[in-house]
Each structure stands twice: as structure tokens, then as C-alpha cells.
């Protein structure tokens, strides 16, 4: 990595590495191994994942003293979800700095969600290895935890859309919904998925997302709005 690129990235990360190799390793995908160099970001990602869990758990425990273990667990799951980490990685433009082999480069590796999530966690591990828990925690607070709390307006403990839709049906002793993949489009590295939500032979909603899970979540949100509107109309 050129010094100018390293300085630019360190400014974005808010951490200057005393051992720049830590940053280099955190951005190197296994497809880029060269000769006798046998490092990539997988070991750092393993470490960063554990640091993330510890810091996020501590933050939620202190910030929400009235929440029970169930709410804390639900909030932690959403806070450290792949979608949340992916958003943080995109905001930092980590894809632009990844060191990839030719195969990953050709298949759009710089935009792949899994690679970006792993790289972000590897960065966390690299900062922890370079300077300890406090700087790693500061990085997580600034780039992931605080933005996620602001985006959800403190509602991290609420169910995700699919769970909320399921709970709505269960509370009324109604059959569950069915998610149907009805199509996809785009190149493999930027594919979009179309998902429908059906309930008792009625199509409630259709939505599109960069993954089937993302499309299902958005479709579930629309379906729940439809069911609630119908329920309110019927009781009026």
C-alpha cells in the first residue's frame, strides 16, 4: 500500500497505526497471497469479531440499564448484524482499499458484502492488536455503534420486520406467511432479488433487495403495513 493511500485510510479510520503491517494484513484477501507471504485478514477478522461483540455488549449494557437479557440479546444481534457492519464498511469505502487477487477483482470483490464485512472486522482486530481495546472501542463507537443507534432511534430491541410480521399473525391465531422468490436480475456480483409475501392465497407485498434476506425484510415490512391497515379498517 502506498503511503498516501495508507494516510488517507488512517484518517478515515481515525487511527494511525504504529505498526502499519497490521493495517496491510487487515485489507489483504486470501486470493492475494504472494510467494512466502502467508497472511490474510481471516485471523484478524476472527479477533475483531470478538472485540466487536465485547464492546457492543458493554455499550448496550451501560446505555440501557432497564433492558432485560432478552432485549439486550436482540439489540446485540441487530447491532452486529452483517447488514449493519456492511453499511459501516461502505461508509468508510473499505472496498476501494482491499488487496484482492485477479479472480476476486474480476467478479466484483470490492463490492461483495461478505468481503466488506470481514474486512471491517479485520480492521477492528488490527486496531486492537496495534493499540488495545480502548482505541478499537472508539473506532467501533464512531463508525458502527453510534450511527446504528441513531438510525434506529434507540429501537434496537424491537423485532426485525420478519419476526414482527410473524408475531402479528401469531397474536391473532392466523396462519403464517410464505416468502416466494419470484425473480432476480443483474450480474452475479450485483444481483437483485425479487421476493413476494403471501398470506392465505393473497399476495401482500413484493420487494427487491441485494440479497434474498434483504428483500424478504423489506417485503415483510410492507406486508405488515398492509395487514395493519386492513385490520384498522375492519374495526372502524
N, C-alpha and C positions, 0 to 999 in steps of 0.2 A: 504494500500500500504506500502510495506517495505521501510525503509529509504534509502536503497541502490538503489532501483528502482526509488524512488522519486528523489534522487540526480542525477541519470543518465538521467532521463527525463528532469529535470530542466536544466541540462547542454545543452541538445539538444534544448530546447526551448529558452535558453538564458535569462531566468528569474528565480530568486529564490523567491518563494512565502513567504511573511511574514505571511500569513495565509494558511497553507498547505491544509486546508479543501476545499478551492476554487479549487485547482487542483484535489483533490479527487472527488468533485462533477462533475467537467467537464468531467471526464472519466467514470462516472457511468451511465450505460444504465438503463432505467426504468425496465428492466427484472431482475435487480439485487437488487431491493428494498428489504430490510430485516426488519421485525418487525415494529417498530415505525419509522424507518428511511424513510422519505418520500421525499427524494431529488433524482434528476437525472439531466442529463445535459440539459434537454429541456429548462428550464428557462435561463440558461447561454447561450445556443445556440441562443435564441431569442435576448439576449443582444449583443452577439458577432456579429450576422448578421448585426445589426445596426451600430456597431462600424466599422465593415469592410466596409460597404457602405460609411460611412463618411470619413474614412481615404483614401480609394481608390479614391473617388471623388475628395478630396482635392489634392491628388498626381497628378492625371491626369490634373486637372485644372492648377496647377502650372507648370507641366512639358511640357505641350503642349499649350502654350498661343495662338497659331494661330488656334486651332481647334474650330469649332462652336459647339453648343449644340448637334447637331445630331451626330457628330463624337465622342464627349465626352460620350454620352449615349451608343453608340455602343461599344466603348472601355471598358466602365464600365461593360457592360453586359458580355463581354468576360473575363474581369479580375476577376470578382467574380462568374464566372460560376462554376457549380458543378465539371466539368472536371478539371478546374484549381485548385480548392480547394482540390479535391481528390488527385491530384498529390502532392501537398504540404503535405497533411496528410501522404501519403505513404512515402515521403522522410523523414519524422520525425518518421516513424514506430509507429504511434499512435495506430494502431490496436493491437500491442503487449501489450499495457498498458491499454486497455479498461477493465472495470469491467462489465462482462456480466452474465446473468442468464444461466442455463443449456440449455434451448431451443435455445437461440441465439448462444451459444457456439457450439452446435451440428450442426447448419445449417450454420456454417462458418461466423458468425457475424463479426469476426475480419477483414475479407476481404471485407465486404459489403460496396459498395461505399457510400450509403446514411448514414450509421452509421459513416463512417470515415469523411465525410463532416460535419455532425452535431457535431462530437467530436472536429474537428478543430475549428469550430465557437464557441463552448463552451469554448475552451481554450482561444480564443480571449476575450470572455466575462469574464473569470476568471481573466486574467491578468489585464483587465480594472478595475474590481472590486477590485483587490488586490492593484493596484498601479496607476491607472489612464490612461488617454488617451495616453500620450507620450510613456510609455513602451509598451502598446498594439500596437501603431503605429509602433514602432521599430520592434516588432515581425512580424507584417504583411509585412513591407518593406523587411525584411531579408528573410522570408520564402515563401512569396507568390508574392508580387508585383514586386520586382526586378527580380526574376527568370522568371516571366511571360513576363516582358518587354524584357529581354534578349532573351527569346525563340522566341518571335515574331519579334525581331529586330525593335521594335517601331511601328509595323504594327497592333496594337490592333484595330485601327479604320476601318480596312478592313473588308469586309463582311466575314461571315463564308462560308464554301465550298458550302453548300446547297443554301444559298442566292446568292452566286456568280454564281452558275450554273443557277439559276432561272433568274437572271438579264441578263446573257449572252443570254438566249433564248428570253427574252422579248425585248432586244435591236434589235434582228433580226426578230421580229414578228413571232417567232417559237412557236409551242405548248410546253407546259411544260413537264417535265419528270415525270416518275412514279417510285416509290420505291417499290420493292416487297421483302417481307421476304421469302426467299427460303429454310430456314432450320435453325436448331440450334443443338448444341451438348454440352456435358459436364453436370456435376451435377448442381443442381439448384443454388448453391451459387457461381458457377464459370462457368456459361453458356456462350457460344459463339454463336453469331447470324450471319447468312449469309444473306446479302442484295444485290439485283441486282438493277441497274438503267436502265430503259428502256425509249427510246425516239422514237416515231413513228415506233413501232414494231421492234425496233433494240435494242439489249442489249448492252449498252455502257460499263458497268463495273460491277464487283462483288467484294465485300469485306466482311471482317469479323471483328467483334468487341465484346467487353464485354457487350455492350448494343445495342439496335436497333439504337439509336441515333448516337452512335459512329460509327457503321458500315455504316450508311447512310452518315455521314460526309466524311468518307474515300472514300466510293464509289463515292460520288459526286465529290470529288477532282480528282479521276481517270477519271470519265466521262467528266469533263470539259477539262482535258488534251487531251482526245480523240477528242472531238468536235473542240478544237482549232487547233489540228494538222490537222484534216480534212479540216478545213476552210482555213488554210495556204496553204495546198497542192492544194486546188481547185483554189486559187487565184494566184498560182505560174505561 
